[in-house]
Structure formats: C-alpha cells, structure tokens
C-alpha cells in the first residue's frame, strides 16, 4: 500500500484533506511532490472522493429519517391529545421544529 511520508495511508490522507476543505488540485500537487504516479493519483482520488460523498450521503439520509420520525411523533402526540395546556404547544411546535431542523441538516449533507 502506498503511504505518505508520515506513514498515513494515501486514501486516509486524501480524506483528511477533503475534510479540511483542501481543493483537489492542491491534493494532487502534494501527492505528486511525494512521488506518486499521476495515474495512481487520478484513480485513488476518484475512489476516495466517491467514498467521501457516500459517507456524507449516508449521514444525511440518517438525519432525514430521524427528523421525519420526530415530526411523526409530534403529529401523533398532537393528534391524540396526550399533552394538555402548555405541553400541547411543546408537542405541536417544539417537536415539529426540532424534526424539521434535523431533516434540513440531513438535506445539507445529501445535497
């Protein structure tokens, strides 16, 4: 397996750089400085970026699902009238708002 000078796997190095918002061109230049072949760099960059986006998409879909569940729970609690008085507002507005915020946070990861 190809490694960077600090014994970090190349794919881990690329993932770390992507998380630090380093551009693809800067990563490519750095890998070329380390002596990697351009064909290898293209292949590993493509696979690593695909993996990075797949992980983000998975996290986003999980957040969307949790947000939808919270909204559904809010709906059930509101429609059944489990809470009365002040707690009714929490079930109707608080949980719904929390569910929507969680779901939109998931959309940020997906799109």
C-alpha positions as CSV (number, residue, x, y, z in Angstrom):
1,X,0.0,0.0,0.0
2,X,1.3,3.5,-0.8
3,X,1.9,5.7,2.1
4,X,2.6,9.3,2.7
5,X,5.9,10.3,4.5
6,X,4.2,10.3,7.9
7,X,3.0,6.7,7.4
8,X,-0.6,7.7,6.8
9,X,-2.3,5.7,4.1
10,X,-2.8,7.8,0.9
11,X,-6.6,7.4,1.0
12,X,-6.7,8.5,4.6
13,X,-4.5,11.5,3.8
14,X,-6.9,12.5,0.9
15,X,-10.0,12.1,3.2
16,X,-8.4,14.2,5.8
17,X,-7.5,16.9,3.3
18,X,-11.1,16.8,1.9
19,X,-12.5,17.3,5.4
20,X,-10.1,20.3,5.8
21,X,-11.6,21.8,2.5
22,X,-8.4,21.5,0.5
23,X,-9.0,21.5,-3.2
24,X,-8.5,18.5,-5.4
25,X,-5.7,20.3,-7.3
26,X,-3.8,21.1,-4.2
27,X,-4.1,17.5,-3.0
28,X,-2.9,16.3,-6.5
29,X,0.1,18.7,-6.3
30,X,1.1,17.4,-2.9
31,X,0.8,13.8,-3.9
32,X,3.0,14.5,-7.0
33,X,5.6,16.1,-4.7
34,X,5.6,12.9,-2.6
35,X,6.5,10.9,-5.8
36,X,3.2,9.2,-6.7
37,X,2.3,8.4,-10.3
38,X,-0.3,10.6,-11.9
39,X,-2.4,7.6,-13.0
40,X,-2.4,6.3,-9.4
41,X,-3.3,9.8,-8.1
42,X,-6.3,10.0,-10.5
43,X,-7.6,6.6,-9.5
44,X,-7.2,7.0,-5.8
45,X,-8.7,10.5,-5.9
46,X,-11.7,9.3,-7.7
47,X,-12.3,6.4,-5.4
48,X,-11.7,8.4,-2.2
49,X,-13.9,11.2,-3.3
50,X,-16.7,8.7,-4.1
51,X,-16.2,7.2,-0.6
52,X,-16.3,10.7,1.0
53,X,-19.6,11.6,-0.7
54,X,-21.1,8.2,0.1
55,X,-20.4,8.7,3.8
56,X,-21.8,12.2,3.7
57,X,-24.9,11.0,1.9
58,X,-25.4,8.1,4.4
59,X,-25.1,10.5,7.3
60,X,-27.6,12.9,5.7
61,X,-30.2,10.2,5.0
62,X,-29.9,9.1,8.6
63,X,-30.6,12.6,9.8
64,X,-33.5,13.0,7.4
65,X,-35.0,9.8,8.7
66,X,-34.6,10.9,12.4
67,X,-36.2,14.3,11.6
68,X,-39.1,12.6,9.9
69,X,-39.6,10.3,12.9
70,X,-39.5,13.3,15.3
71,X,-42.1,15.1,13.1
72,X,-44.3,12.0,13.0
73,X,-44.0,11.6,16.8
74,X,-45.0,15.3,17.2
75,X,-48.0,14.6,14.9
76,X,-49.1,11.6,16.9
77,X,-48.7,13.3,20.3
78,X,-50.7,16.3,19.0
79,X,-53.5,14.4,17.3
80,X,-54.0,12.1,20.3
81,X,-54.0,15.0,22.7
82,X,-51.7,13.3,25.2
83,X,-50.5,16.6,26.4
84,X,-52.8,19.4,27.5
85,X,-52.2,23.0,28.4
86,X,-48.6,24.2,28.0
87,X,-47.2,20.8,27.0
88,X,-49.5,20.9,23.9
89,X,-47.5,23.7,22.5
90,X,-44.3,21.8,23.1
91,X,-45.6,18.8,21.2
92,X,-47.0,20.8,18.4
93,X,-44.4,23.5,17.9
94,X,-41.3,22.3,19.7
95,X,-41.0,18.8,18.4
96,X,-42.1,19.8,14.9
97,X,-39.5,22.5,14.8
98,X,-36.8,20.1,16.0
99,X,-37.8,17.5,13.5
100,X,-37.7,20.0,10.6
101,X,-34.3,21.3,11.7
102,X,-32.9,17.8,11.9
103,X,-34.3,16.9,8.5
104,X,-32.9,20.1,6.9
105,X,-29.5,19.4,8.4
106,X,-29.7,16.0,6.7
107,X,-30.5,17.7,3.4
108,X,-27.3,19.8,3.8
109,X,-25.3,16.5,3.9
110,X,-27.2,14.9,1.0
111,X,-27.1,17.9,-1.4
